[in-house]
Amino acid sequence: MNKPGLFTTLRFRDGAIWFWAAHLERLRTGAAELGLRLPGADGLRAEIVAAAGGLPDARVRVTLHPDRDASVEAAAYAAPTAPWRLFPVAAAPSRDQVRLKTTARGVYDAARRAAGDFDDALLVGPDGRFLEATVANVFLVDREGRLRTPPATAPLLAGIARDRVLAAARSLGIDAAEGPLRRLDAAQARECFVTNALFVAHPVVEIEGVAGYPSGAWAGRLREVVVQRAPKTV
């Protein structure tokens, strides 16, 4: 099997990189484990600014390749506006397949194809536990107003925004924790939303065949808090 690369996708907006330290740490950790070369932080940051500097809002992908120098690709970005609809897809990834953000995307690509016209797939493990979407982590607000997201051992990729949303919720006095989530939890939930480092938090209006949800109160509130506190590196 060919050795995979490693990547992170970040947002460059108004001349600054969001969550740069967290993205850099993700690359450092993965590069050390996979034996990939990581360029110096200052040089890499300069490449990002050069690639995205002409755009007011950009999506930037930094990839560490096993057989060539790192690459930086930037494109104009517009955060989603309409609430997402998720399509549950059975999946059985191993922890090693998903805990690092590698270029070996077979599990995610297959799930995304199965989701068709839905905004994203919701990966569901063999035991019925929810794992994650293909590009985002998933949160539910239960009947008691508690915030829950599947544990990192689910298995899933524990995203940069996921950790910050949990921290923001706790700072507001919200009971926010990791825990197993299944179909019944989603059917009884008051709200559902997804998180990633680009849009931070975004509402989900439907999980196909499971439940529909009112749109956005929790996602909007937590997104505002995280964005206000987000370290932005020029």
N, C-alpha and C positions, 0 to 999 in steps of 0.2 A: 504494500500500500504506500502510495506517495505521502510524504510528510505534508501536513496541512500548513497553511499560513495562519496568521492571526490578524484580527482587525478590530477597530473601534470606529463608531460613527458618532460624530460630535456636531454641535451647532456653533456656527460662527455668526454672530449678529451684532450689528452696529460697531464693528471693529474689534470685537472681543470673542474669545473662546469660552464657552460655557463649560464649567466643571473640568477644566484642564487638568488639574492635579489628579482627579479621580480617573480620567481617561489615561493619563500617563502611567499611573500605578497599575491599571488593568493591563496595559501593554508590557510593562516591566515584569509583572508576575507571570503572564503567559509566555513571554519571550524566554524567561529563565527556564520554565518548565519544558518548553518545546525546542529549546536550543536555537532560537532565532536571534538575529542581530538587531538590536534596537539602536537607532541613531541617537546622538546626544539630544537632550531635551530642548536646548536653545535652538539648535539647527532644525529640529523637527517643528518647533513652534513657528519658526520663520518660514518654513515651507508651507505651513497651513495658512499663515497670513498672506503669503504670496499667491496661493491658489485661490483663496476666497476673498481677498481684500477688495476686489471690485464689486462684490455683491453685498447688498444691505443685509441679507439674511441667507445663509448658506448651510447646506448639509455637506459635511466633509467626512470622507472615509479615508482613514489611515490604515494601510495594510503592510504587515511585515511578511515578506515572502521567504520561503526556504531556499530559493535558488537565485535571488537577485535583490537589489536594493529595495528599501521600503518605498511605497508609492503613496501619494496624496492626491485625491480626486475631490473636486468641489463642484456643486451644482446649486442653482437657486432653490430655496426651500420655502414652502408655504405650509404652515401647520394646518392639520385637518380642522374643519369647522363643523361638519355634520357628525353627530354621534355615531359610533361604530356599531356594527352588527357582527357577532362572532358565530362561527360555525364549528361545533365540536367535532374533533377528529381523533379517532383512536390512535395512540402512538405508544411506543415502548422504547424510548431512548435510554441508553446507559448514562450514568452520571458523567463518565469521561467524554461522551459525545456532546454534552451541552453546558458543562460548567465553565468552559472557556469559550470565548467568541472566536471560533476558528472558521476558516473558509470551507470546512467540511460541513456543508449545510443540507445534506441529504434528507435528514429527518424533517427539517423545517420546510424545505422545498416541496416535499411530497405532501405535507399537511396543507401548505398554501394552495397547491393545485386542487386538492380535494375540497377546499373552501369555496371554489368557484367565484361567484360575484360578491361574496361577503367581504367585509373589510379585512378580516383576518381569520385564521383558524385558531381554535382553542384546543390545545393538545390535552388529551385525556388519557391517563395511564391505564394499564391493564386492570388495576384494582378500582377503577372508577374515580380516582382522585384527579382533580384539575392540576395541570402543570403550569403552562404559560401559553401566551400567543406566540406567533413566530417572530414578532419584532417587539414584543412588549410583555411586561409582567401584568398579572391580573389581580385585582382587588375586589372584595365584596364588602358591603356594609350590611351587617345583620340586623335583625328586628330590634335588638337592644341598642343599636347605634354604635356597635363595635366594628372596628376595621380589621379585616383579615386578608392575608395573602398566603399562598402556598409556601412551605419552607424551602430553603435553598437545596435541601437534600431530596427534593420531590421526585426526580431530579429536574433542574431547570438552570437557566442562566440568571443569576441574581443581579439585576441591572443597577446602574448608577442612580437613576431616578427612584427606583424602588426603595433603596435605603434612605434617601432623602425625604420621600413621602412618609415613610414610617416615622422618621425623626420629627418631621413637621407636625404630624398628627399628635404625637406624644407631647410635643411642646404646647399644643393647644388643649391638653388635658383629655384627649381622646384615647380610649382603650384601643391600642393598635398592636397587633402581634402576628407572628407566623403561625400557621396551623393548617391541617389538611382540610381541603374544600372538595365537596362532592356535589352531585346534581341536586340533592335535596337542599343543601345550603344555598345554592344559586337560586333555586325555585322560591325560597323563602326570603331572599335578600331584599333590602330596601333599595339598594343601588349597586351598580357595578361600574368599574372604570379600569383603564389600562394605563401603564406608565412606561415611558422610555426617556432617554436623555435628550431627545429632540423636542418633543411636545410636553414633557414632564408628566402631565396627567390629562387624560381625555375620557369623556363619558362613553359608556356602552349602553345602547338602548335596547339591545336584544341579544340573548344567547339562543340560537335557533333550537326549537323544540324543548326549551327549558323554561324561559321566562322573558318578560319584557320589563323595562325599568324606566322610571322618570329620568330625565336627562340632566345630569351635570352638577348638582349643588355641591356635592362633596369634592368631585374632581376639580371644579373651578376654584373652590376655596383653598384646597391644598396646593394646586398649581400656583396660585398667587403667592402663597407663603414661600414655597420653594424657590420661585423665580426671584422674589425680593431678596432672599438670602443667598442666592447662587453666586459663588465666586466666579468672576468674569475676568479672564486674563488677556491683556492686550499683547 
